[in-house]
Amino acid sequence: MASTPSKDYKRREREQKKMYKRQARQAAKAAKKAAEQLAAEEAVKKAAEDKKAQEEAAFEAEFAAELAAEAAAAENGAG
């Protein structure tokens, strides 16, 4: 007579399969959360870098305007 797996064995197999699925979902959720957090940190860092670059560009433009004004004043004074 052939032996068949017991119902308890089948139940344990189903529960184990559910547990593996649950663990996979939790791991995916944790990975997604970590990726979102990393993206948010990168966005903040990029925004700070963009602001700094914008401030430097404004400073350079102001400095160039001052140099041009000084050069024009020197030409008017010498001419």
PyMOL Python script that loads the backbone (N, CA, C, O; Angstrom):
from pymol import cmd

cmd.read_pdbstr("""\
ATOM      1  N   MET A   1       0.837  -1.167   0.000  1.00  0.00           N
ATOM      2  CA  MET A   1       0.000   0.000   0.000  1.00  0.00           C
ATOM      3  C   MET A   1       0.892   1.244   0.000  1.00  0.00           C
ATOM      4  O   MET A   1       1.862   1.330   0.752  1.00  0.00           O
ATOM      5  N   ALA A   2       0.550   2.180  -0.840  1.00  0.00           N
ATOM      6  CA  ALA A   2       1.342   3.404  -0.934  1.00  0.00           C
ATOM      7  C   ALA A   2       0.944   4.356   0.183  1.00  0.00           C
ATOM      8  O   ALA A   2      -0.229   4.477   0.537  1.00  0.00           O
ATOM      9  N   SER A   3       1.935   5.016   0.716  1.00  0.00           N
ATOM     10  CA  SER A   3       1.619   5.981   1.775  1.00  0.00           C
ATOM     11  C   SER A   3       1.418   7.355   1.151  1.00  0.00           C
ATOM     12  O   SER A   3       2.141   7.748   0.235  1.00  0.00           O
ATOM     13  N   THR A   4       0.454   8.059   1.647  1.00  0.00           N
ATOM     14  CA  THR A   4       0.173   9.407   1.135  1.00  0.00           C
ATOM     15  C   THR A   4       0.545  10.412   2.213  1.00  0.00           C
ATOM     16  O   THR A   4       0.475  10.112   3.405  1.00  0.00           O
ATOM     17  N   PRO A   5       0.943  11.609   1.787  1.00  0.00           N
ATOM     18  CA  PRO A   5       1.279  12.614   2.808  1.00  0.00           C
ATOM     19  C   PRO A   5       0.055  12.965   3.645  1.00  0.00           C
ATOM     20  O   PRO A   5      -1.072  13.011   3.150  1.00  0.00           O
ATOM     21  N   SER A   6       0.303  13.204   4.890  1.00  0.00           N
ATOM     22  CA  SER A   6      -0.807  13.517   5.784  1.00  0.00           C
ATOM     23  C   SER A   6      -1.317  14.930   5.527  1.00  0.00           C
ATOM     24  O   SER A   6      -0.635  15.748   4.912  1.00  0.00           O
ATOM     25  N   LYS A   7      -2.502  15.196   5.999  1.00  0.00           N
ATOM     26  CA  LYS A   7      -3.076  16.531   5.843  1.00  0.00           C
ATOM     27  C   LYS A   7      -2.264  17.552   6.629  1.00  0.00           C
ATOM     28  O   LYS A   7      -2.157  18.714   6.236  1.00  0.00           O
ATOM     29  N   ASP A   8      -1.700  17.109   7.734  1.00  0.00           N
ATOM     30  CA  ASP A   8      -0.883  18.016   8.540  1.00  0.00           C
ATOM     31  C   ASP A   8       0.344  18.466   7.750  1.00  0.00           C
ATOM     32  O   ASP A   8       0.743  19.628   7.823  1.00  0.00           O
ATOM     33  N   TYR A   9       0.931  17.557   7.009  1.00  0.00           N
ATOM     34  CA  TYR A   9       2.091  17.893   6.180  1.00  0.00           C
ATOM     35  C   TYR A   9       1.696  18.931   5.124  1.00  0.00           C
ATOM     36  O   TYR A   9       2.420  19.900   4.896  1.00  0.00           O
ATOM     37  N   LYS A  10       0.558  18.722   4.493  1.00  0.00           N
ATOM     38  CA  LYS A  10       0.085  19.667   3.476  1.00  0.00           C
ATOM     39  C   LYS A  10      -0.181  21.043   4.098  1.00  0.00           C
ATOM     40  O   LYS A  10       0.135  22.078   3.511  1.00  0.00           O
ATOM     41  N   ARG A  11      -0.765  21.029   5.290  1.00  0.00           N
ATOM     42  CA  ARG A  11      -1.049  22.293   5.975  1.00  0.00           C
ATOM     43  C   ARG A  11       0.247  23.037   6.269  1.00  0.00           C
ATOM     44  O   ARG A  11       0.346  24.244   6.048  1.00  0.00           O
ATOM     45  N   ARG A  12       1.242  22.302   6.771  1.00  0.00           N
ATOM     46  CA  ARG A  12       2.537  22.931   7.054  1.00  0.00           C
ATOM     47  C   ARG A  12       3.169  23.488   5.783  1.00  0.00           C
ATOM     48  O   ARG A  12       3.772  24.561   5.806  1.00  0.00           O
ATOM     49  N   GLU A  13       3.034  22.771   4.690  1.00  0.00           N
ATOM     50  CA  GLU A  13       3.566  23.250   3.410  1.00  0.00           C
ATOM     51  C   GLU A  13       2.883  24.557   2.996  1.00  0.00           C
ATOM     52  O   GLU A  13       3.552  25.497   2.567  1.00  0.00           O
ATOM     53  N   ARG A  14       1.553  24.618   3.124  1.00  0.00           N
ATOM     54  CA  ARG A  14       0.815  25.847   2.776  1.00  0.00           C
ATOM     55  C   ARG A  14       1.250  27.011   3.658  1.00  0.00           C
ATOM     56  O   ARG A  14       1.498  28.114   3.171  1.00  0.00           O
ATOM     57  N   GLU A  15       1.341  26.753   4.964  1.00  0.00           N
ATOM     58  CA  GLU A  15       1.739  27.815   5.888  1.00  0.00           C
ATOM     59  C   GLU A  15       3.155  28.294   5.605  1.00  0.00           C
ATOM     60  O   GLU A  15       3.437  29.490   5.680  1.00  0.00           O
ATOM     61  N   GLN A  16       4.040  27.368   5.282  1.00  0.00           N
ATOM     62  CA  GLN A  16       5.416  27.745   4.966  1.00  0.00           C
ATOM     63  C   GLN A  16       5.454  28.586   3.682  1.00  0.00           C
ATOM     64  O   GLN A  16       6.201  29.562   3.597  1.00  0.00           O
ATOM     65  N   LYS A  17       4.662  28.209   2.707  1.00  0.00           N
ATOM     66  CA  LYS A  17       4.598  28.965   1.455  1.00  0.00           C
ATOM     67  C   LYS A  17       4.087  30.387   1.721  1.00  0.00           C
ATOM     68  O   LYS A  17       4.621  31.358   1.185  1.00  0.00           O
ATOM     69  N   LYS A  18       3.050  30.495   2.552  1.00  0.00           N
ATOM     70  CA  LYS A  18       2.528  31.814   2.923  1.00  0.00           C
ATOM     71  C   LYS A  18       3.594  32.636   3.637  1.00  0.00           C
ATOM     72  O   LYS A  18       3.736  33.834   3.392  1.00  0.00           O
ATOM     73  N   MET A  19       4.348  31.976   4.530  1.00  0.00           N
ATOM     74  CA  MET A  19       5.389  32.673   5.277  1.00  0.00           C
ATOM     75  C   MET A  19       6.462  33.210   4.325  1.00  0.00           C
ATOM     76  O   MET A  19       6.923  34.340   4.484  1.00  0.00           O
ATOM     77  N   TYR A  20       6.856  32.408   3.347  1.00  0.00           N
ATOM     78  CA  TYR A  20       7.863  32.858   2.381  1.00  0.00           C
ATOM     79  C   TYR A  20       7.356  34.053   1.575  1.00  0.00           C
ATOM     80  O   TYR A  20       8.098  35.001   1.317  1.00  0.00           O
ATOM     81  N   LYS A  21       6.092  33.994   1.184  1.00  0.00           N
ATOM     82  CA  LYS A  21       5.509  35.118   0.439  1.00  0.00           C
ATOM     83  C   LYS A  21       5.488  36.377   1.304  1.00  0.00           C
ATOM     84  O   LYS A  21       5.820  37.468   0.839  1.00  0.00           O
ATOM     85  N   ARG A  22       5.092  36.212   2.569  1.00  0.00           N
ATOM     86  CA  ARG A  22       5.032  37.353   3.481  1.00  0.00           C
ATOM     87  C   ARG A  22       6.422  37.960   3.664  1.00  0.00           C
ATOM     88  O   ARG A  22       6.579  39.181   3.647  1.00  0.00           O
ATOM     89  N   GLN A  23       7.423  37.108   3.838  1.00  0.00           N
ATOM     90  CA  GLN A  23       8.790  37.601   3.999  1.00  0.00           C
ATOM     91  C   GLN A  23       9.260  38.330   2.749  1.00  0.00           C
ATOM     92  O   GLN A  23       9.946  39.347   2.843  1.00  0.00           O
ATOM     93  N   ALA A  24       8.895  37.816   1.583  1.00  0.00           N
ATOM     94  CA  ALA A  24       9.282  38.470   0.333  1.00  0.00           C
ATOM     95  C   ALA A  24       8.617  39.838   0.220  1.00  0.00           C
ATOM     96  O   ALA A  24       9.252  40.805  -0.203  1.00  0.00           O
ATOM     97  N   ARG A  25       7.338  39.925   0.599  1.00  0.00           N
ATOM     98  CA  ARG A  25       6.637  41.224   0.565  1.00  0.00           C
ATOM     99  C   ARG A  25       7.285  42.212   1.527  1.00  0.00           C
ATOM    100  O   ARG A  25       7.486  43.379   1.191  1.00  0.00           O
ATOM    101  N   GLN A  26       7.611  41.732   2.732  1.00  0.00           N
ATOM    102  CA  GLN A  26       8.239  42.616   3.714  1.00  0.00           C
ATOM    103  C   GLN A  26       9.605  43.088   3.236  1.00  0.00           C
ATOM    104  O   GLN A  26       9.960  44.251   3.430  1.00  0.00           O
ATOM    105  N   ALA A  27      10.367  42.209   2.620  1.00  0.00           N
ATOM    106  CA  ALA A  27      11.684  42.595   2.106  1.00  0.00           C
ATOM    107  C   ALA A  27      11.538  43.612   0.979  1.00  0.00           C
ATOM    108  O   ALA A  27      12.305  44.571   0.899  1.00  0.00           O
ATOM    109  N   ALA A  28      10.555  43.401   0.113  1.00  0.00           N
ATOM    110  CA  ALA A  28      10.325  44.344  -0.985  1.00  0.00           C
ATOM    111  C   ALA A  28       9.891  45.697  -0.441  1.00  0.00           C
ATOM    112  O   ALA A  28      10.320  46.740  -0.934  1.00  0.00           O
ATOM    113  N   LYS A  29       9.040  45.675   0.575  1.00  0.00           N
ATOM    114  CA  LYS A  29       8.576  46.925   1.175  1.00  0.00           C
ATOM    115  C   LYS A  29       9.738  47.678   1.823  1.00  0.00           C
ATOM    116  O   LYS A  29       9.837  48.899   1.701  1.00  0.00           O
ATOM    117  N   ALA A  30      10.612  46.949   2.507  1.00  0.00           N
ATOM    118  CA  ALA A  30      11.771  47.576   3.150  1.00  0.00           C
ATOM    119  C   ALA A  30      12.720  48.148   2.102  1.00  0.00           C
ATOM    120  O   ALA A  30      13.262  49.238   2.282  1.00  0.00           O
ATOM    121  N   ALA A  31      12.920  47.419   1.017  1.00  0.00           N
ATOM    122  CA  ALA A  31      13.798  47.909  -0.051  1.00  0.00           C
ATOM    123  C   ALA A  31      13.209  49.158  -0.698  1.00  0.00           C
ATOM    124  O   ALA A  31      13.934  50.103  -1.008  1.00  0.00           O
ATOM    125  N   LYS A  32      11.899  49.160  -0.901  1.00  0.00           N
ATOM    126  CA  LYS A  32      11.238  50.323  -1.503  1.00  0.00           C
ATOM    127  C   LYS A  32      11.365  51.535  -0.584  1.00  0.00           C
ATOM    128  O   LYS A  32      11.632  52.646  -1.042  1.00  0.00           O
ATOM    129  N   LYS A  33      11.172  51.314   0.710  1.00  0.00           N
ATOM    130  CA  LYS A  33      11.279  52.409   1.670  1.00  0.00           C
ATOM    131  C   LYS A  33      12.697  52.969   1.696  1.00  0.00           C
ATOM    132  O   LYS A  33      12.889  54.184   1.746  1.00  0.00           O
ATOM    133  N   ALA A  34      13.686  52.086   1.661  1.00  0.00           N
ATOM    134  CA  ALA A  34      15.084  52.528   1.655  1.00  0.00           C
ATOM    135  C   ALA A  34      15.399  53.307   0.383  1.00  0.00           C
ATOM    136  O   ALA A  34      16.111  54.311   0.424  1.00  0.00           O
ATOM    137  N   ALA A  35      14.869  52.847  -0.744  1.00  0.00           N
ATOM    138  CA  ALA A  35      15.098  53.546  -2.012  1.00  0.00           C
ATOM    139  C   ALA A  35      14.448  54.926  -1.997  1.00  0.00           C
ATOM    140  O   ALA A  35      15.037  55.895  -2.477  1.00  0.00           O
ATOM    141  N   GLU A  36      13.242  55.018  -1.451  1.00  0.00           N
ATOM    142  CA  GLU A  36      12.562  56.313  -1.363  1.00  0.00           C
ATOM    143  C   GLU A  36      13.330  57.259  -0.452  1.00  0.00           C
ATOM    144  O   GLU A  36      13.469  58.443  -0.759  1.00  0.00           O
ATOM    145  N   GLN A  37      13.825  56.749   0.659  1.00  0.00           N
ATOM    146  CA  GLN A  37      14.583  57.580   1.587  1.00  0.00           C
ATOM    147  C   GLN A  37      15.872  58.070   0.932  1.00  0.00           C
ATOM    148  O   GLN A  37      16.244  59.234   1.083  1.00  0.00           O
ATOM    149  N   LEU A  38      16.544  57.196   0.216  1.00  0.00           N
ATOM    150  CA  LEU A  38      17.770  57.576  -0.485  1.00  0.00           C
ATOM    151  C   LEU A  38      17.472  58.627  -1.550  1.00  0.00           C
ATOM    152  O   LEU A  38      18.228  59.585  -1.708  1.00  0.00           O
ATOM    153  N   ALA A  39      16.374  58.449  -2.277  1.00  0.00           N
ATOM    154  CA  ALA A  39      15.997  59.419  -3.304  1.00  0.00           C
ATOM    155  C   ALA A  39      15.687  60.776  -2.676  1.00  0.00           C
ATOM    156  O   ALA A  39      16.048  61.813  -3.232  1.00  0.00           O
ATOM    157  N   ALA A  40      15.024  60.773  -1.528  1.00  0.00           N
ATOM    158  CA  ALA A  40      14.714  62.029  -0.849  1.00  0.00           C
ATOM    159  C   ALA A  40      15.993  62.723  -0.395  1.00  0.00           C
ATOM    160  O   ALA A  40      16.127  63.939  -0.534  1.00  0.00           O
ATOM    161  N   GLU A  41      16.930  61.951   0.146  1.00  0.00           N
ATOM    162  CA  GLU A  41      18.204  62.534   0.582  1.00  0.00           C
ATOM    163  C   GLU A  41      18.969  63.107  -0.605  1.00  0.00           C
ATOM    164  O   GLU A  41      19.565  64.179  -0.506  1.00  0.00           O
ATOM    165  N   GLU A  42      18.952  62.392  -1.726  1.00  0.00           N
ATOM    166  CA  GLU A  42      19.631  62.875  -2.929  1.00  0.00           C
ATOM    167  C   GLU A  42      18.975  64.153  -3.440  1.00  0.00           C
ATOM    168  O   GLU A  42      19.665  65.069  -3.889  1.00  0.00           O
ATOM    169  N   ALA A  43      17.640  64.221  -3.374  1.00  0.00           N
ATOM    170  CA  ALA A  43      16.929  65.413  -3.829  1.00  0.00           C
ATOM    171  C   ALA A  43      17.296  66.620  -2.969  1.00  0.00           C
ATOM    172  O   ALA A  43      17.494  67.718  -3.489  1.00  0.00           O
ATOM    173  N   VAL A  44      17.388  66.420  -1.665  1.00  0.00           N
ATOM    174  CA  VAL A  44      17.766  67.515  -0.765  1.00  0.00           C
ATOM    175  C   VAL A  44      19.190  67.969  -1.070  1.00  0.00           C
ATOM    176  O   VAL A  44      19.474  69.165  -1.130  1.00  0.00           O
ATOM    177  N   LYS A  45      20.078  66.999  -1.261  1.00  0.00           N
ATOM    178  CA  LYS A  45      21.473  67.322  -1.559  1.00  0.00           C
ATOM    179  C   LYS A  45      21.580  68.077  -2.880  1.00  0.00           C
ATOM    180  O   LYS A  45      22.316  69.059  -2.980  1.00  0.00           O
ATOM    181  N   LYS A  46      20.843  67.619  -3.895  1.00  0.00           N
ATOM    182  CA  LYS A  46      20.877  68.268  -5.208  1.00  0.00           C
ATOM    183  C   LYS A  46      20.303  69.679  -5.121  1.00  0.00           C
ATOM    184  O   LYS A  46      20.828  70.600  -5.747  1.00  0.00           O
ATOM    185  N   ALA A  47      19.237  69.855  -4.358  1.00  0.00           N
ATOM    186  CA  ALA A  47      18.643  71.178  -4.203  1.00  0.00           C
ATOM    187  C   ALA A  47      19.637  72.129  -3.544  1.00  0.00           C
ATOM    188  O   ALA A  47      19.743  73.290  -3.941  1.00  0.00           O
ATOM    189  N   ALA A  48      20.359  71.648  -2.550  1.00  0.00           N
ATOM    190  CA  ALA A  48      21.358  72.486  -1.880  1.00  0.00           C
ATOM    191  C   ALA A  48      22.482  72.851  -2.845  1.00  0.00           C
ATOM    192  O   ALA A  48      22.947  73.991  -2.861  1.00  0.00           O
ATOM    193  N   GLU A  49      22.917  71.882  -3.649  1.00  0.00           N
ATOM    194  CA  GLU A  49      23.974  72.161  -4.623  1.00  0.00           C
ATOM    195  C   GLU A  49      23.499  73.157  -5.678  1.00  0.00           C
ATOM    196  O   GLU A  49      24.244  74.055  -6.070  1.00  0.00           O
ATOM    197  N   ASP A  50      22.252  72.998  -6.139  1.00  0.00           N
ATOM    198  CA  ASP A  50      21.702  73.920  -7.133  1.00  0.00           C
ATOM    199  C   ASP A  50      21.601  75.335  -6.569  1.00  0.00           C
ATOM    200  O   ASP A  50      21.900  76.310  -7.258  1.00  0.00           O
ATOM    201  N   LYS A  51      21.174  75.439  -5.304  1.00  0.00           N
ATOM    202  CA  LYS A  51      21.056  76.753  -4.679  1.00  0.00           C
ATOM    203  C   LYS A  51      22.433  77.402  -4.561  1.00  0.00           C
ATOM    204  O   LYS A  51      22.589  78.593  -4.832  1.00  0.00           O
ATOM    205  N   LYS A  52      23.424  76.620  -4.158  1.00  0.00           N
ATOM    206  CA  LYS A  52      24.779  77.151  -4.025  1.00  0.00           C
ATOM    207  C   LYS A  52      25.309  77.601  -5.384  1.00  0.00           C
ATOM    208  O   LYS A  52      25.919  78.665  -5.489  1.00  0.00           O
ATOM    209  N   ALA A  53      25.081  76.800  -6.421  1.00  0.00           N
ATOM    210  CA  ALA A  53      25.532  77.159  -7.765  1.00  0.00           C
ATOM    211  C   ALA A  53      24.833  78.430  -8.246  1.00  0.00           C
ATOM    212  O   ALA A  53      25.447  79.280  -8.891  1.00  0.00           O
ATOM    213  N   GLN A  54      23.564  78.549  -7.930  1.00  0.00           N
ATOM    214  CA  GLN A  54      22.808  79.740  -8.330  1.00  0.00           C
ATOM    215  C   GLN A  54      23.347  80.978  -7.608  1.00  0.00           C
ATOM    216  O   GLN A  54      23.482  82.040  -8.216  1.00  0.00           O
ATOM    217  N   GLU A  55      23.653  80.846  -6.324  1.00  0.00           N
ATOM    218  CA  GLU A  55      24.211  81.970  -5.571  1.00  0.00           C
ATOM    219  C   GLU A  55      25.578  82.368  -6.127  1.00  0.00           C
ATOM    220  O   GLU A  55      25.886  83.554  -6.245  1.00  0.00           O
ATOM    221  N   GLU A  56      26.394  81.369  -6.466  1.00  0.00           N
ATOM    222  CA  GLU A  56      27.709  81.660  -7.028  1.00  0.00           C
ATOM    223  C   GLU A  56      27.581  82.352  -8.383  1.00  0.00           C
ATOM    224  O   GLU A  56      28.340  83.273  -8.684  1.00  0.00           O
ATOM    225  N   ALA A  57      26.628  81.915  -9.197  1.00  0.00           N
ATOM    226  CA  ALA A  57      26.419  82.540 -10.505  1.00  0.00           C
ATOM    227  C   ALA A  57      25.969  83.986 -10.335  1.00  0.00           C
ATOM    228  O   ALA A  57      26.417  84.865 -11.072  1.00  0.00           O
ATOM    229  N   ALA A  58      25.092  84.239  -9.377  1.00  0.00           N
ATOM    230  CA  ALA A  58      24.637  85.607  -9.125  1.00  0.00           C
ATOM    231  C   ALA A  58      25.803  86.468  -8.650  1.00  0.00           C
ATOM    232  O   ALA A  58      25.935  87.620  -9.064  1.00  0.00           O
ATOM    233  N   PHE A  59      26.646  85.916  -7.786  1.00  0.00           N
ATOM    234  CA  PHE A  59      27.808  86.657  -7.298  1.00  0.00           C
ATOM    235  C   PHE A  59      28.757  86.980  -8.446  1.00  0.00           C
ATOM    236  O   PHE A  59      29.256  88.101  -8.544  1.00  0.00           O
ATOM    237  N   GLU A  60      29.006  85.998  -9.317  1.00  0.00           N
ATOM    238  CA  GLU A  60      29.892  86.214 -10.466  1.00  0.00           C
ATOM    239  C   GLU A  60      29.321  87.279 -11.394  1.00  0.00           C
ATOM    240  O   GLU A  60      30.063  88.119 -11.902  1.00  0.00           O
ATOM    241  N   ALA A  61      28.015  87.253 -11.620  1.00  0.00           N
ATOM    242  CA  ALA A  61      27.386  88.251 -12.489  1.00  0.00           C
ATOM    243  C   ALA A  61      27.510  89.643 -11.873  1.00  0.00           C
ATOM    244  O   ALA A  61      27.794  90.615 -12.574  1.00  0.00           O
ATOM    245  N   GLU A  62      27.299  89.734 -10.576  1.00  0.00           N
ATOM    246  CA  GLU A  62      27.421  91.020  -9.888  1.00  0.00           C
ATOM    247  C   GLU A  62      28.864  91.525  -9.962  1.00  0.00           C
ATOM    248  O   GLU A  62      29.101  92.712 -10.186  1.00  0.00           O
ATOM    249  N   PHE A  63      29.815  90.627  -9.775  1.00  0.00           N
ATOM    250  CA  PHE A  63      31.227  90.994  -9.839  1.00  0.00           C
ATOM    251  C   PHE A  63      31.596  91.471 -11.245  1.00  0.00           C
ATOM    252  O   PHE A  63      32.313  92.460 -11.400  1.00  0.00           O
ATOM    253  N   ALA A  64      31.106  90.767 -12.265  1.00  0.00           N
ATOM    254  CA  ALA A  64      31.381  91.170 -13.652  1.00  0.00           C
ATOM    255  C   ALA A  64      30.776  92.537 -13.938  1.00  0.00           C
ATOM    256  O   ALA A  64      31.387  93.344 -14.638  1.00  0.00           O
ATOM    257  N   ALA A  65      29.593  92.811 -13.413  1.00  0.00           N
ATOM    258  CA  ALA A  65      28.955  94.114 -13.614  1.00  0.00           C
ATOM    259  C   ALA A  65      29.769  95.212 -12.929  1.00  0.00           C
ATOM    260  O   ALA A  65      29.919  96.306 -13.474  1.00  0.00           O
ATOM    261  N   GLU A  66      30.287  94.927 -11.752  1.00  0.00           N
ATOM    262  CA  GLU A  66      31.120  95.918 -11.056  1.00  0.00           C
ATOM    263  C   GLU A  66      32.403  96.193 -11.837  1.00  0.00           C
ATOM    264  O   GLU A  66      32.827  97.343 -11.954  1.00  0.00           O
ATOM    265  N   LEU A  67      33.020  95.141 -12.369  1.00  0.00           N
ATOM    266  CA  LEU A  67      34.228  95.330 -13.170  1.00  0.00           C
ATOM    267  C   LEU A  67      33.937  96.164 -14.412  1.00  0.00           C
ATOM    268  O   LEU A  67      34.721  97.041 -14.776  1.00  0.00           O
ATOM    269  N   ALA A  68      32.812  95.892 -15.059  1.00  0.00           N
ATOM    270  CA  ALA A  68      32.438  96.656 -16.249  1.00  0.00           C
ATOM    271  C   ALA A  68      32.189  98.113 -15.884  1.00  0.00           C
ATOM    272  O   ALA A  68      32.573  99.013 -16.630  1.00  0.00           O
ATOM    273  N   ALA A  69      31.552  98.352 -14.750  1.00  0.00           N
ATOM    274  CA  ALA A  69      31.283  99.723 -14.316  1.00  0.00           C
ATOM    275  C   ALA A  69      32.591 100.439 -14.000  1.00  0.00           C
ATOM    276  O   ALA A  69      32.754 101.609 -14.345  1.00  0.00           O
ATOM    277  N   GLU A  70      33.519  99.752 -13.351  1.00  0.00           N
ATOM    278  CA  GLU A  70      34.820 100.363 -13.054  1.00  0.00           C
ATOM    279  C   GLU A  70      35.590 100.666 -14.336  1.00  0.00           C
ATOM    280  O   GLU A  70      36.228 101.712 -14.451  1.00  0.00           O
ATOM    281  N   ALA A  71      35.527  99.741 -15.302  1.00  0.00           N
ATOM    282  CA  ALA A  71      36.216  99.963 -16.576  1.00  0.00           C
ATOM    283  C   ALA A  71      35.604 101.151 -17.307  1.00  0.00           C
ATOM    284  O   ALA A  71      36.329 101.958 -17.890  1.00  0.00           O
ATOM    285  N   ALA A  72      34.288 101.266 -17.281  1.00  0.00           N
ATOM    286  CA  ALA A  72      33.618 102.390 -17.937  1.00  0.00           C
ATOM    287  C   ALA A  72      33.969 103.695 -17.232  1.00  0.00           C
ATOM    288  O   ALA A  72      34.180 104.716 -17.885  1.00  0.00           O
ATOM    289  N   ALA A  73      34.032 103.668 -15.919  1.00  0.00           N
ATOM    290  CA  ALA A  73      34.386 104.872 -15.168  1.00  0.00           C
ATOM    291  C   ALA A  73      35.832 105.267 -15.463  1.00  0.00           C
ATOM    292  O   ALA A  73      36.138 106.455 -15.568  1.00  0.00           O
ATOM    293  N   ALA A  74      36.714 104.291 -15.595  1.00  0.00           N
ATOM    294  CA  ALA A  74      38.118 104.581 -15.900  1.00  0.00           C
ATOM    295  C   ALA A  74      38.246 105.179 -17.299  1.00  0.00           C
ATOM    296  O   ALA A  74      39.043 106.093 -17.512  1.00  0.00           O
ATOM    297  N   GLU A  75      37.468 104.671 -18.253  1.00  0.00           N
ATOM    298  CA  GLU A  75      37.503 105.215 -19.613  1.00  0.00           C
ATOM    299  C   GLU A  75      36.968 106.642 -19.636  1.00  0.00           C
ATOM    300  O   GLU A  75      37.531 107.508 -20.305  1.00  0.00           O
ATOM    301  N   ASN A  76      35.892 106.886 -18.913  1.00  0.00           N
ATOM    302  CA  ASN A  76      35.308 108.233 -18.883  1.00  0.00           C
ATOM    303  C   ASN A  76      36.242 109.212 -18.174  1.00  0.00           C
ATOM    304  O   ASN A  76      36.345 110.373 -18.571  1.00  0.00           O
ATOM    305  N   GLY A  77      36.900 108.759 -17.156  1.00  0.00           N
ATOM    306  CA  GLY A  77      37.820 109.619 -16.412  1.00  0.00           C
ATOM    307  C   GLY A  77      39.081 109.898 -17.213  1.00  0.00           C
ATOM    308  O   GLY A  77      39.626 111.000 -17.138  1.00  0.00           O
ATOM    309  N   ALA A  78      39.555 108.918 -17.980  1.00  0.00           N
ATOM    310  CA  ALA A  78      40.782 109.082 -18.760  1.00  0.00           C
ATOM    311  C   ALA A  78      40.495 109.797 -20.075  1.00  0.00           C
ATOM    312  O   ALA A  78      41.380 110.456 -20.623  1.00  0.00           O
ATOM    313  N   GLY A  79      39.308 109.682 -20.575  1.00  0.00           N
ATOM    314  CA  GLY A  79      38.991 110.216 -21.902  1.00  0.00           C
ATOM    315  C   GLY A  79      38.463 111.566 -21.866  1.00  0.00           C
ATOM    316  O   GLY A  79      38.155 112.136 -22.913  1.00  0.00           O
TER     317      GLY A  79
END
""", "prot")
cmd.dss("prot")
cmd.show_as("cartoon", "prot")
cmd.util.cbc("prot")
cmd.orient("prot")
